[in-house]
Amino acid sequence: MIYLDNAATSLIKPVGVENAVVNAMRSMASPGRGAHAPAMRAAETVFECREAAARLFKVADAENVVFTMNATHALNIAIRSVVKPGSRVLAQQRHKAAQNADGRYNRGRKPPFRRGEYAQ
């Protein structure tokens, strides 16, 4: 998994980012939330970004590129998608998503796996 998070660590965004955000806010809607032109424009833009990221990181299929809200969201998806019941999660850092992988957020269902050790 490759995780890039410039937004969390940079206060002032480049002018290009600012312009792209303003353009999106004025001309697009939530992707996948309708068939009207602004929603379709947003969906096309997101997929173009996925294709560009796939090319950059040499991912064979842009469908395998996923954008998430933050590191916790990304780790939750990765852990819950890949880890099999009864497995252990090994994490280099004590990130909240890995620490909570014991099922605390599984809405009362049995945890999908045991909490693992953390490398120091």
Backbone bond lengths (Angstrom), bond angles and torsions (degrees), N, CA, C in turn:
res aa  C-N    CA-C-N  psi(-1)  N-CA   C-N-CA  omega(-1)  CA-C   N-CA-C  phi
1 M - - - 1.446 - - 1.525 107.56 -
2 I 1.297 116.87 135.89 1.463 123.32 174.34 1.514 106.91 -110.48
3 Y 1.331 116.07 126.72 1.460 119.73 -178.53 1.514 109.10 -123.60
4 L 1.307 116.45 122.22 1.458 122.83 178.77 1.523 107.87 -116.98
5 D 1.321 117.00 128.38 1.459 119.61 -179.03 1.519 110.37 -141.96
6 N 1.310 115.34 77.53 1.460 120.00 178.63 1.519 110.94 -74.33
7 A 1.307 117.44 -32.07 1.464 121.25 -174.68 1.525 112.19 -63.38
8 A 1.323 117.08 -32.89 1.457 119.95 -177.37 1.523 112.64 -75.58
9 T 1.321 116.50 -21.12 1.464 118.70 -172.71 1.524 114.16 -115.59
10 S 1.308 118.01 -4.63 1.467 119.12 -179.33 1.522 109.88 -121.68
11 L 1.316 115.57 125.17 1.460 120.41 -178.13 1.526 110.59 -76.54
12 I 1.315 116.88 -52.73 1.464 121.37 -177.56 1.526 108.72 -95.23
13 K 1.303 116.07 120.56 1.457 121.04 -179.07 1.527 110.50 -85.49
14 P 1.339 117.20 150.61 1.466 119.89 174.92 1.532 110.48 -59.97
15 V 1.329 115.97 152.45 1.471 121.26 -178.54 1.526 111.04 -56.59
16 G 1.329 117.47 -36.95 1.467 120.61 179.04 1.513 112.49 -61.18
17 V 1.321 116.88 -37.54 1.467 121.16 177.68 1.528 109.19 -67.76
18 E 1.307 116.07 -46.09 1.468 120.12 178.51 1.522 111.05 -57.16
19 N 1.329 116.20 -46.32 1.471 120.20 -179.53 1.529 111.59 -63.76
20 A 1.320 116.87 -40.62 1.467 120.37 179.78 1.524 111.41 -64.94
21 V 1.328 116.31 -40.47 1.467 120.21 179.35 1.520 110.76 -65.01
22 V 1.329 116.68 -46.12 1.470 120.49 179.18 1.525 110.18 -61.39
23 N 1.339 117.11 -43.65 1.466 120.92 178.94 1.529 110.49 -60.76
24 A 1.333 116.77 -44.55 1.466 119.84 179.89 1.521 111.16 -63.50
25 M 1.327 116.70 -42.18 1.470 120.17 -179.27 1.523 112.07 -64.63
26 R 1.306 116.75 -30.39 1.470 120.32 -177.30 1.519 114.06 -91.11
27 S 1.347 117.73 -17.51 1.463 118.02 -172.54 1.526 114.45 -129.31
28 M 1.327 117.86 -2.32 1.461 119.51 -176.14 1.529 110.81 -130.46
29 A 1.334 113.42 160.67 1.460 121.25 174.40 1.528 107.35 -120.06
30 S 1.312 117.79 -172.65 1.464 120.73 179.13 1.518 110.03 -66.01
31 P 1.338 117.18 127.31 1.472 119.02 179.22 1.517 110.92 -65.44
32 G 1.317 116.22 139.54 1.452 120.68 178.10 1.515 114.42 78.56
33 R 1.322 118.07 6.26 1.460 120.67 -176.81 1.530 112.53 -106.28
34 G 1.307 117.26 12.06 1.457 119.51 178.49 1.516 110.58 172.31
35 A 1.324 115.37 170.91 1.458 120.75 179.62 1.523 111.38 -105.21
36 H 1.326 117.30 6.58 1.459 119.97 179.56 1.527 109.51 -76.05
37 A 1.319 116.17 161.50 1.471 122.07 -172.51 1.534 113.88 -54.67
38 P 1.339 120.35 -46.14 1.468 118.17 -179.47 1.539 113.69 -62.47
39 A 1.327 117.69 -37.73 1.471 120.74 178.16 1.520 110.67 -69.06
40 M 1.318 117.34 -40.90 1.465 121.05 178.74 1.530 110.70 -66.09
41 R 1.329 116.98 -39.21 1.467 121.49 177.78 1.529 109.86 -62.20
42 A 1.325 116.57 -41.18 1.466 120.69 178.22 1.527 110.71 -65.30
43 A 1.327 117.22 -44.15 1.469 120.91 179.63 1.530 110.66 -61.94
44 E 1.316 116.70 -42.27 1.470 120.51 178.44 1.529 110.68 -64.04
45 T 1.318 116.89 -41.19 1.470 121.13 179.64 1.525 111.01 -64.39
46 V 1.321 117.08 -43.86 1.468 120.79 178.61 1.525 109.76 -61.55
47 F 1.333 117.02 -44.02 1.465 118.53 -178.80 1.520 110.86 -67.73
48 E 1.327 118.44 -37.14 1.466 120.61 175.63 1.523 110.55 -61.24
49 C 1.318 117.35 -38.04 1.477 121.24 176.35 1.520 110.62 -65.95
50 R 1.320 116.98 -40.49 1.461 120.31 177.34 1.524 110.94 -63.46
51 E 1.334 116.91 -40.81 1.465 120.33 178.00 1.530 110.98 -64.49
52 A 1.327 116.77 -41.39 1.464 120.42 179.02 1.527 110.71 -64.37
53 A 1.332 117.24 -42.55 1.467 120.90 178.22 1.526 110.40 -64.58
54 A 1.327 117.40 -39.52 1.465 121.24 178.63 1.525 110.45 -62.00
55 R 1.315 116.89 -43.03 1.471 119.73 177.36 1.524 110.66 -63.41
56 L 1.322 116.57 -46.41 1.459 121.86 -177.59 1.530 111.94 -59.26
57 F 1.335 116.83 -43.11 1.460 121.28 -176.06 1.528 112.62 -99.79
58 K 1.343 116.50 11.00 1.463 122.21 177.18 1.537 112.34 56.51
59 V 1.327 115.13 44.34 1.460 121.91 174.79 1.522 106.94 -90.52
60 A 1.315 117.09 127.93 1.462 121.16 -173.38 1.528 113.18 -62.24
61 D 1.324 117.53 -35.52 1.456 120.99 -174.28 1.532 109.60 -130.48
62 A 1.319 116.86 122.72 1.465 121.30 -179.81 1.523 111.99 -60.93
63 E 1.333 117.60 -19.80 1.461 120.86 176.55 1.530 111.41 -64.92
64 N 1.339 117.06 -17.35 1.458 121.15 179.33 1.527 112.66 -90.97
65 V 1.321 117.74 3.28 1.461 122.55 176.17 1.524 107.34 -96.50
66 V 1.325 115.82 127.73 1.458 120.90 -177.04 1.518 109.29 -126.00
67 F 1.312 116.71 132.80 1.456 121.66 173.52 1.527 107.57 -100.33
68 T 1.320 116.34 133.68 1.458 120.86 179.80 1.521 109.70 -124.55
69 M 1.322 115.70 170.12 1.465 120.97 -177.57 1.522 112.47 -72.61
70 N 1.358 116.94 -34.80 1.462 120.74 -174.98 1.520 108.76 -169.19
71 A 1.336 116.16 -178.72 1.466 120.85 -177.83 1.525 111.51 -62.75
72 T 1.330 117.59 -41.38 1.462 120.53 -179.28 1.527 110.59 -61.10
73 H 1.312 116.79 -44.81 1.458 121.25 178.62 1.529 110.45 -61.86
74 A 1.336 116.73 -45.05 1.463 120.91 -179.92 1.523 111.64 -62.29
75 L 1.333 116.19 -45.74 1.461 119.63 -179.91 1.526 111.54 -65.89
76 N 1.328 117.59 -40.58 1.464 119.94 177.51 1.517 111.22 -58.65
77 I 1.325 116.82 -44.11 1.472 120.34 178.73 1.518 110.17 -63.63
78 A 1.329 116.73 -48.09 1.464 120.41 -177.82 1.518 111.44 -62.57
79 I 1.321 117.49 -48.84 1.468 121.25 -177.40 1.521 110.43 -63.41
80 R 1.307 117.46 -47.57 1.472 120.03 -175.87 1.527 112.31 -74.13
81 S 1.336 117.58 -18.29 1.464 120.65 179.02 1.518 112.60 -88.20
82 V 1.316 116.87 -31.04 1.459 120.72 -170.79 1.525 113.08 -104.35
83 V 1.314 117.43 -38.03 1.464 121.28 -172.93 1.532 110.47 -75.53
84 K 1.304 114.91 131.22 1.459 121.05 -179.57 1.537 109.96 -90.47
85 P 1.336 117.71 153.76 1.466 120.40 177.83 1.525 111.38 -53.53
86 G 1.339 115.91 136.68 1.457 121.59 -179.76 1.514 114.19 86.75
87 S 1.319 117.67 -6.67 1.462 121.52 -179.45 1.513 110.64 -78.19
88 R 1.320 115.81 166.71 1.458 121.94 173.86 1.519 108.50 -110.09
89 V 1.318 114.88 147.29 1.456 121.27 177.35 1.517 107.61 -103.95
90 L 1.304 117.27 122.16 1.458 121.99 176.23 1.513 107.70 -106.09
91 A 1.299 116.60 126.44 1.464 120.64 -177.53 1.520 109.24 -129.54
92 Q 1.323 116.11 138.31 1.456 120.38 179.46 1.523 110.72 -70.88
93 Q 1.323 116.13 -35.24 1.451 120.17 179.59 1.524 109.23 -120.86
94 R 1.304 116.24 157.32 1.467 121.07 -179.41 1.528 109.99 -85.75
95 H 1.311 115.83 71.16 1.464 120.00 178.63 1.518 108.84 -82.03
96 K 1.315 116.15 143.89 1.469 122.33 -176.62 1.529 112.17 -53.98
97 A 1.320 117.74 -39.77 1.465 119.92 -178.70 1.521 111.15 -63.53
98 A 1.325 116.89 -40.17 1.469 119.64 178.75 1.524 110.22 -72.28
99 Q 1.312 117.39 -37.83 1.460 120.60 179.24 1.521 111.43 -65.66
100 N 1.316 117.16 -33.32 1.465 121.16 -177.99 1.520 112.39 -92.59
101 A 1.315 116.16 12.02 1.460 120.08 -178.58 1.524 112.30 -69.69
102 D 1.317 117.75 -0.05 1.462 121.39 179.70 1.521 112.39 -77.90
103 G 1.325 117.30 1.82 1.450 119.69 174.62 1.510 115.15 101.16
104 R 1.327 118.15 8.67 1.464 120.12 -179.55 1.530 111.08 -54.66
105 Y 1.323 116.58 -32.47 1.464 119.98 -177.71 1.520 111.90 -101.22
106 N 1.314 117.93 20.94 1.457 121.33 -179.48 1.517 112.80 -91.28
107 R 1.316 116.46 18.10 1.462 122.46 176.23 1.534 112.37 53.65
108 G 1.342 115.71 47.97 1.451 119.84 174.68 1.509 115.84 82.29
109 R 1.329 118.45 -7.62 1.455 119.98 178.40 1.528 109.59 -76.52
110 K 1.326 115.76 161.29 1.454 120.77 178.70 1.529 109.28 -60.97
111 P 1.340 118.58 135.83 1.458 120.64 179.26 1.520 111.69 -55.75
112 P 1.333 118.69 140.75 1.460 121.14 -177.96 1.522 112.55 -71.57
113 F 1.352 118.24 -17.60 1.452 122.03 -179.67 1.513 109.55 -166.47
114 R 1.305 115.71 167.08 1.458 121.08 179.58 1.518 110.06 -80.88
115 R 1.311 115.61 151.01 1.454 119.99 174.63 1.511 108.67 -64.18
116 G 1.321 117.01 136.96 1.455 120.96 -176.38 1.516 112.64 -95.96
117 E 1.317 114.70 -179.50 1.447 121.40 174.52 1.518 107.68 -82.85
118 Y 1.305 115.85 162.42 1.447 121.10 178.77 1.516 108.61 -121.18
119 A 1.311 116.46 127.25 1.461 120.35 177.95 1.525 108.95 -67.54
120 Q 1.290 117.66 141.72 1.468 121.46 -179.39 1.508 111.11 -90.00
